Amino acid sequence: MATPASDPPFGLAWRHPLPPWQQEGVRRLTQGSLLLADDMGLGKTIQAIGALRVLGPAAVPALVVAPAGLVLQWRAQFCDWAPELRLATALGTAAERMQAWRREADVHLTSYDSLRSDILLRDPCGPARRDWAVVVADEAQRMKNPRAETAIAVKRLRARRAWALTGTPLENSADDIASILDFVAPGGGHRREMMVGLRRLLAAVLLRRRRGEVLRTLPPKSGITIDPGLTPAQRAAYDVAEREGLIWLRSLGTRVRITEVLELLLRLKQICNAAPQSGASGKLDDLERRIAAVVAAGEKALVFSQFVQAPFGVAAIAERLHRFAPLCLIGGQDPAERAAILRRFGEDPKSPVLVLSLRAGGVGLNLTAASAVFHFDRWWTAAVEAQAEDRAHRMGQRRAVRVVTYRCRDTVEERIADIIAHKQALFDLHVEGDGAEALARLELADLLRAVGV
């Protein structure tokens, strides 16, 4: 039941009062197409739902496209914030999705995977054959590659208003934003115009607020970088893999390809997590001690890794932390199982640790039950890592959030940190800065530098 504010914005009752920045976001969304790039935790989902409510019949029919793991979360938010809107969820088998597409609803919800599967449906109710009043693309960085099936499918949709929601519109290069702009404002030739200054191109369609600007009372977030040291077994395995890998790459000469360099990088990163044969790990030894201190203090923790299987990733971490009854969130879990895990972590004091694969758990979740965040290994961009840790550092958090990042000295992890810093500079330049010329995409030379060639 919505709780009316003393002076409810837009003449509507809301479940909770909308803070000023959310009211401004709703206003901007109702005015037309928009790239809403607020920092994680400022309520982009609520702003989009609020704008649909304010638009009323002018927003029907609407389509929300989100990562598969977030579709049911969107549905729950609609039920909380806009219970008057009729919903249809196009997930599941082809027959179940077709039944949902044909259902009369104010808002249809689907995943990027389902949309790719259904985009060519010839049924009049198929997503590409309808005229949508609004199309919402959540986690719109999924469209960063303009030639990928996801971007092509979303851009086939016909919409009077296109809303792209993402806290990280730029992950790798300025092309990322250009692809999103092709959805928000198609036909603008954004890629050709990037060199004149991307900041000017974004001015008309971008709304971005930083949490430090609007959340004055948000508890602080602090971070430290820890070198746990490689165990002797790790160091021996690492030195062999690096030596043999470099010999192999150098033997290829000018025939070396990015995929081959990435293969070596991946192998070295895995060994930094654990020795391949024994599973010995300086990181796991340190993590277990720190998690014990977190739990003893009555707090909860998130542990992120880009790897899933033992001995390098989520499975190995969960096994080492078994005495804390850790929960695991990885790709491939069905939405109901995922929702149950998240609910248990948020509500059950006997479940103080959640171990997540970075790509499955780094976006779209509210995990304010946790006040400690651990990056077990490094992703390629600071933006993705920030998204992950800000699952905890967001509205509703009452404790200071501490972030621990592991980086093993004299390994590829140090060189990867340099690449991450380079990409962060790119983001700052175009999204936060003054719009100078685009920096180049990281190329083969950068990756060769990462492995020391």
RAWO-V486395 format. One record per pair of residues at least 6 apart in sequence whose C-alpha atoms are under 8 Angstrom apart, sorted by the first residue. I is the first residue (numbers start at 0). J is the second residue. If there is no record, write none. Layout:
BEGIN
i j
I J
I J
END
This chain:
BEGIN
i j
0 14
0 79
1 12
1 13
1 14
1 15
1 80
2 12
2 13
2 14
2 15
2 16
3 11
3 12
3 13
3 14
3 15
3 16
4 12
4 13
4 15
4 16
7 13
7 16
8 17
8 22
9 53
11 53
13 80
14 79
14 80
20 208
20 213
21 41
21 42
21 45
21 46
22 46
24 35
24 46
24 206
25 46
25 47
25 49
25 50
26 50
27 33
28 47
28 50
28 162
29 50
29 51
29 53
29 54
31 160
31 161
32 159
32 160
32 161
32 162
32 183
32 184
32 204
33 161
33 162
33 163
33 183
33 204
33 205
33 206
34 162
34 163
34 164
34 165
34 179
34 180
34 183
34 204
34 205
34 206
35 43
35 162
35 163
35 164
35 165
35 166
35 205
35 206
35 207
36 164
36 165
36 166
36 167
36 168
36 205
36 206
36 207
36 208
37 43
37 165
37 166
37 206
37 207
37 208
37 209
38 166
38 167
38 207
38 208
38 209
38 210
39 166
39 210
39 386
39 389
39 390
39 393
40 210
40 365
40 389
40 390
40 392
40 393
40 394
41 210
41 393
41 394
43 164
44 73
44 76
45 76
45 80
47 135
48 77
48 80
48 81
49 80
49 81
51 58
52 58
52 81
57 132
58 132
58 133
59 105
59 106
59 131
59 132
59 133
60 104
60 105
60 106
60 107
60 130
60 131
60 132
60 133
61 105
61 106
61 107
61 131
61 132
61 133
61 134
61 135
62 106
62 107
62 108
62 109
62 131
62 133
62 134
62 135
63 106
63 107
63 108
63 109
63 134
63 135
63 136
63 137
64 70
64 108
64 109
64 110
64 111
64 114
64 134
64 135
64 136
64 137
65 108
65 109
65 110
65 111
65 136
65 137
65 138
66 110
66 111
66 112
66 137
66 138
67 109
67 110
67 111
67 112
67 334
68 333
68 334
68 337
68 359
69 363
69 364
70 108
70 109
70 110
71 334
74 86
74 108
77 84
84 104
84 105
84 106
85 103
85 104
85 105
85 106
86 104
86 105
86 106
86 107
86 108
87 99
87 100
87 102
87 103
87 104
87 106
87 107
87 108
88 96
88 99
88 107
88 108
88 109
89 95
89 96
89 97
89 98
89 99
89 100
89 107
89 108
89 109
89 110
89 113
90 96
90 109
90 110
90 113
96 113
97 125
99 107
100 107
100 124
100 125
100 126
101 124
101 125
111 149
112 149
114 126
114 152
114 153
115 148
115 149
115 152
117 125
117 126
118 125
118 126
118 127
118 152
118 155
119 125
119 127
120 126
120 127
120 128
121 128
122 128
123 129
126 156
127 155
127 156
127 157
128 156
128 157
129 156
129 157
130 156
130 157
130 158
130 159
131 156
131 157
131 158
131 159
132 158
132 159
132 160
133 158
133 159
133 160
133 161
133 162
134 156
134 158
134 160
134 161
134 162
135 161
135 162
135 163
135 164
136 153
136 161
136 162
136 163
136 164
137 163
137 164
137 165
138 163
138 164
138 165
138 166
138 362
138 363
139 163
139 164
139 165
139 168
139 179
140 165
140 167
140 168
140 169
140 170
140 175
140 179
141 149
141 150
142 149
142 150
142 175
142 178
142 179
143 150
143 174
143 175
143 176
143 177
143 178
143 179
144 150
144 174
144 175
144 178
145 151
145 178
150 178
153 182
154 181
154 182
160 183
161 182
161 183
161 184
162 183
163 179
163 182
163 183
166 386
167 382
167 383
167 386
168 175
168 176
168 179
169 175
169 176
169 426
169 430
170 380
170 382
170 383
170 422
170 426
171 380
171 422
171 440
171 441
172 422
172 425
172 437
172 438
172 439
172 440
172 441
173 193
173 197
173 425
173 429
173 437
173 438
173 440
174 190
177 189
177 190
177 193
180 189
181 187
181 188
181 189
183 204
184 204
189 200
193 200
193 436
193 437
194 436
194 437
195 435
195 436
196 434
196 435
196 436
196 437
197 429
197 434
197 435
197 436
197 437
198 429
198 430
198 432
198 433
198 434
198 435
199 434
214 394
217 393
217 394
217 396
217 397
218 392
218 396
218 397
218 398
218 399
218 400
219 399
219 400
220 392
220 399
220 400
220 401
220 402
221 399
221 400
221 401
221 402
222 401
222 402
222 403
222 404
223 402
223 403
223 404
224 403
224 404
224 405
224 406
225 403
225 404
225 405
225 406
225 407
226 405
226 406
226 407
226 408
227 281
227 282
227 285
227 405
227 406
227 407
228 281
228 282
228 407
228 408
229 271
229 280
229 281
229 282
229 407
230 279
230 280
230 281
232 274
232 277
232 279
233 270
233 271
233 273
233 274
233 275
233 279
233 280
236 270
236 274
236 275
237 267
237 270
237 271
240 266
240 267
241 263
241 267
244 263
245 450
245 452
248 255
248 259
248 260
249 452
256 443
257 443
257 446
260 446
260 447
260 450
261 446
263 450
264 411
264 449
264 450
267 410
267 411
268 376
268 411
268 412
269 311
270 311
271 280
271 407
271 410
271 412
272 280
272 281
272 282
272 283
272 311
272 312
272 375
272 376
273 279
273 280
273 281
273 282
273 283
273 310
273 311
274 280
274 310
275 310
275 311
278 310
278 311
282 375
282 405
283 316
283 319
287 319
287 320
290 300
293 299
293 300
293 371
294 351
298 351
298 369
298 370
298 371
299 351
299 352
299 368
299 369
299 370
299 371
300 351
300 352
300 353
300 369
300 370
300 371
300 372
300 373
301 352
301 353
301 354
301 355
301 369
301 371
301 372
301 373
302 352
302 353
302 354
302 355
302 372
302 373
302 374
302 375
303 313
303 354
303 355
303 356
303 357
303 372
303 373
303 374
303 375
303 376
303 387
304 312
304 313
304 354
304 355
304 356
304 357
304 374
304 375
304 376
304 377
305 312
305 356
305 357
305 358
305 376
305 377
305 378
306 312
306 313
306 356
306 357
307 313
307 314
307 329
307 356
308 314
308 315
309 315
312 356
313 327
313 354
313 355
313 356
316 354
317 325
317 326
317 327
317 354
323 350
323 351
323 352
324 349
324 350
324 351
324 352
325 350
325 351
325 352
325 353
325 354
326 340
326 344
326 350
326 352
326 353
326 354
327 340
327 353
327 354
327 355
328 337
328 340
328 353
328 354
328 355
328 356
328 359
328 360
329 355
329 356
329 359
329 360
330 356
330 358
330 359
341 366
343 350
344 350
344 351
344 352
344 353
344 368
345 366
345 367
345 368
355 361
357 387
360 387
361 383
361 384
361 386
361 387
361 388
361 390
362 386
362 387
362 390
363 390
364 390
365 390
365 391
365 393
366 390
366 391
367 390
367 391
367 392
367 393
367 394
367 395
367 396
368 391
368 396
369 391
369 400
370 391
370 392
370 396
370 398
370 399
370 400
370 401
371 400
371 401
371 402
371 403
372 388
372 391
372 400
372 401
372 402
372 403
373 402
373 403
373 404
373 405
374 384
374 402
374 403
374 404
374 405
375 404
375 405
376 404
376 405
376 406
377 384
377 404
377 405
377 406
377 412
377 415
377 416
378 384
379 415
379 418
379 419
380 418
380 419
380 422
380 423
381 419
381 420
381 422
381 423
382 423
388 402
391 400
392 400
406 412
406 413
407 413
411 449
411 450
414 448
414 449
414 450
415 449
418 445
418 449
425 437
425 438
428 434
428 435
429 435
429 437
END
